Amino acid sequence: MKNNDSYAEMLQAVQDFHDKHEFEKYVGEDMVYRVALMAEELGEISACVSKGKTIDQLSEECADLLILLLGSAIAAKFDLNEAFWKKMQELSVRSSKMIKGRIRVSGFEESHE
């Protein structure tokens, strides 16, 4: 089993998977379909957490979601690596708030009350 940390290698592995199964030819890159698959995986992640499943099961479901996210970037033809770093830069200057005892970092809008 490979254990690479390179985004480019992960992206290429997902591209190879898409090519092998001819996703582009058989509508496997349709974004509505892909969103449904991601929602399904998120549900499986939720089930792992809420039902106390093992970390191995949780990590597998998170990997499934990551593969779908990378595949969505391929399908929609955008650079997810670039989008990630752009978003991280934006998040790094945001302030946080405590909401119901939990920390949130979001683009909070000022209330006009």
N, C-alpha and C positions, 0 to 999 in steps of 0.2 A: 504494500500500500504506500503510495506517495504521501509525503507530508510537506508539500511546498507551501511557502508563505507568499508567493508572488501572485498578485492580482492578475497579471497577464497570463500566467499559467492556469489559473482557475478559469478565467474567461475562455481560454483556448480549449480547455477540457469540456466546457459546456458547449462551445461552438462545435467541437468534434461530435458530441452527443447529438446535437441538433442535426448535423450533417448525416450522421450514421442512420438516424431514423427519419430523415427527410421531412423535418418539421415544416420547413418553408413550403414544400410541395403539398403537404397534407394538412394544412391549416393549424399546425401545432404552434405557430407563432402569432396566431390571432390574439389580440390583447384582451378581448372580452373573455375568451377561453382561459387565458393565462391568469387573469384576475380571479376567476372562479377557482382555479387550482391553488392560487396563493391563499385565498380565503379558506379553502379546505385544509391546507397545511397549517394555517394559523389556528384553526379549530383543533387540530391534532396537537399543536404546541400547548394550547389552553388545556386540553385534556390531560396532557402529561403533568402540568403544574397542579391542576385542580384535583387530580386523582392520585397524586403522590407517586407517579411513575419514576423510574430510575433516571439518573443523569444521562446514561447512555441512550435511553429512549428519547429524552429531551434533546440531546445533542443531534441525534439522527433527524428529528423533525425540524430542528433549526437549520441543519444542513440542507434538507429538502427545500426549505423556504429560500435559503441563500441561492441554491441552484436555480430556482424559479426566478428570483430577482435578477440574477446574471443573465438568464435566458430572455427575460423581458427586455433588458437593455440591448441584447443582440437583436431581438425581434423588432423593437422600436427604433433601433439604430441610433442610440445615444451612448455617450461615454459615462458609465456609472461611476467609474473611478473619479473622473473630473467632477461629477455631480456630488459625490460623497465629500470630497475635499472642499468644494464650494459651500456645501451645507455646514460642514464642521466649522469652517471659518465664521459663518454667520452665527452658529450656535455659541461659539466661543466668546462672543461679546454680549450675549443676552444675559439678563439677570434672571434669578430664580425667585420663585414664590413658594411659600408653604400653603398648600390647599388641603384642608381636612387632614392635616398631619403628615402629608406627603410632599416631597419636593417636586416642583415642576419647573421646567425650563421651556418657555414657549414664547411666541411673539405676542405677548399680552397687549391688548389694546387698552388705552385709557378709557375709563368709564366717563360718560358725559352726563352723570346724574346730577 
